[in-house]
Amino acid sequence: MKGVHHTMVTMFGLLHFLFLSALPAIAGDADLLISFKNSLANPSLLSDWNHVKGVCDFRGVACKEGYVSSLTIRELPLGADFSSVSAHILSLPNLETLSLHSTNLTGSISAPAKCTVQLKKLDLSSNDLRGSVSDVASLAVSCPSVQSLNLSNNSIGQAFYRSYPFLPNLKMLDLSYNKIATNKDLQWLFSKLGLLQHLDLSNNNIPGTMPHITNCTSLQHLDLSTNQLSGHIPAGTFSNCFDLFYLNLSSNNLIGTVPSDIMACTSLIALSLSNNNFSGKIPILPLLSMRRLELLDLAFNNFNGSLPKSISKLTSLELLNLSANKLSGHIPHSLCTHGVSSLKWLYLQDNFLTGYIPNSLSNCTNLVSLDLSLNLLSGSIPGSLGSLSNLKYLMMWQNNLNGEIPGKLSSLRSLRNLVLDYNNLTGTIPNGLVNCRSLNWISLASNQLTGSIPIWIGLSLSVIDLSNNRLSGPIPEWGSLPTFPEYVFDNNSGLCGLPLPPCNGGSPSKEDVHQQPSTNHESSQGWWITLGLLFSFFLIIGFVIGLLI
């Protein structure tokens, strides 16, 4: 019994010793954080950082075994200088993750940083930090275990080069939305970051030619969009991009044809080359090697020729944007006919496509948005499109379409926007469209529509345009609902009633109704073009964000 008692006393003493020995370290974490708080111009922003609370209960703090392992403070105007962050927070001995996104940090990242060797993830995005690209490397060297470094949306960019070693641990580097303005920065980064997996340099001012990325064999995500890269993409640039799944070179000044060696990027899921000056045929052979491709955006270029029939073999494709090019010929009947189609967003607007709209588009059963506007398409609108139960946006304005608006479109219960302006459509506005419960916007201007305006249009829609048709009769009275502006009914000689002149038992003359000058419709046409393309752009941005989350 005496031996058991002696053992218990020994164990209690040992535990007590371990507890006491841990206190200085834990207290040290609290002291460092409170010292950082006291360095702020407004310490009350972190009022709960005090010795009354345990450090693990501080705002934004997460602990492991009683030690601070993570600190996340976002969108709080701390206004601290980076030197204070370096002196206090980066010195936390067990810190693994630090995020100070949008906290008004200032100062230069060239200030010596003292990072704990445990730090793996550092997010200082959306602040006002300054420095050069080589200072970024200096920071990474000072934090040798950091694998993810986010300095996006700061003021990094002034040219100052030092020699730093290869950075083997860095896997994610985000310098987007900064002020990087020399091609030397770009070349330097690619020479030092051979094991990098994620590199985002979008929305800077980087000029010059596209660099070779052959050294970056581990690269999975590369975004160089919205810079000033120019010229041809050198042959061999993509010859080692086997692991690359996201490539965005949009909004630059790149020219020529897409190099055939891009076919080496067989893992690509998203490819955006939009808003450049690429020319030639759609590079279908390289694309067919990308069987996982979900997003293909080649909009706003100078691609010509026909839309390749074999593009339908990309059965994983969800978004296809070929708008604002010089494509001609027919829409392939083979689209969406190779097995189950994943296509959700199809943008072919602003080209020179001719012929009929193929019934086979109804095989694209997952379509959410279809835009065929600003082409030379003829014939009638296929009623088979009414089977697309997921369709929300149907836009076919400014073509040569004729015939009636198919009554089968009333089956589109998810439809929100129906835009068919500037065609030669005839007949009446289908009453069945009242069944499209989600419909919010209908634009049928500049057609040859006849008959009266259905009362449901004013009861369920926020935006309408019925101008420049042959509609007749009184405009329905929609009670307390806001009156639509006059121009949405303009140039329908048989219409009367508010907001047009009163009926008075007869139809007003064309001169009485024609209150808006015709130039309004010409200018609105340009507005439609801008709106349609912006609409497509933001849908694509939404898709990309969803892909990355």
Number of C-alpha atoms within 10 A of each C-alpha: 6 6 8 9 10 11 12 11 12 12 12 12 12 12 12 12 11 11 11 11 11 14 12 12 16 17 14 16 24 23 18 17 23 22 17 20 22 14 17 17 11 14 16 12 13 20 12 16 25 16 12 7 11 14 25 21 13 20 14 15 18 18 15 11 8 15 22 23 20 20 19 14 17 18 12 13 15 23 18 19 18 21 20 19 18 18 17 20 22 24 19 26 18 19 25 20 20 21 18 22 22 21 20 20 25 18 18 18 22 19 15 15 21 18 24 20 18 17 24 19 20 22 19 23 25 22 22 22 23 22 20 22 26 21 24 20 22 21 20 22 20 16 24 19 20 26 20 21 22 20 24 24 22 22 22 26 23 17 15 11 13 11 10 13 11 15 19 16 19 25 20 21 21 20 25 24 21 23 21 26 19 17 18 17 20 20 15 14 17 19 15 18 24 21 19 26 21 19 22 19 22 24 21 22 20 26 18 18 18 21 16 18 19 17 17 21 18 19 25 22 20 20 19 23 24 22 21 21 25 17 15 17 19 14 13 15 17 23 18 20 24 18 18 24 20 23 19 19 22 24 21 22 20 26 17 15 17 20 17 16 16 23 21 20 23 20 19 27 20 23 20 21 22 25 22 22 21 25 18 14 17 22 17 15 14 17 23 17 17 23 16 17 23 21 24 21 21 23 26 22 21 22 26 18 15 17 21 18 14 15 20 20 18 22 20 18 25 21 25 20 22 24 26 22 24 20 24 18 17 19 22 18 15 17 24 24 16 14 10 13 21 18 25 19 25 21 21 25 28 24 22 21 26 18 16 17 20 17 13 17 21 20 22 23 19 19 25 21 21 20 22 24 26 23 21 20 25 18 16 17 22 18 16 16 24 17 17 22 18 17 24 19 19 21 21 23 27 25 22 20 26 18 16 18 21 19 14 16 24 19 18 22 20 18 26 19 21 20 23 25 26 22 21 21 25 18 17 17 21 16 14 13 21 19 16 17 15 16 23 16 18 21 19 24 25 23 22 21 25 17 16 17 21 16 14 14 21 20 15 15 17 13 15 21 20 23 22 23 23 21 25 17 17 19 21 17 13 14 9 6 9 10 12 16 13 17 20 19 27 25 24 23 21 21 28 26 17 17 16 20 16 16 16 9 8 12 19 18 13 14 9 12 24 17 14 14 11 12 9 10 17 10 10 11 16 11 11 15 17 11 12 19 18 12 11 20 15 11 14 20 11 11 15 16 10 9 13 8 5
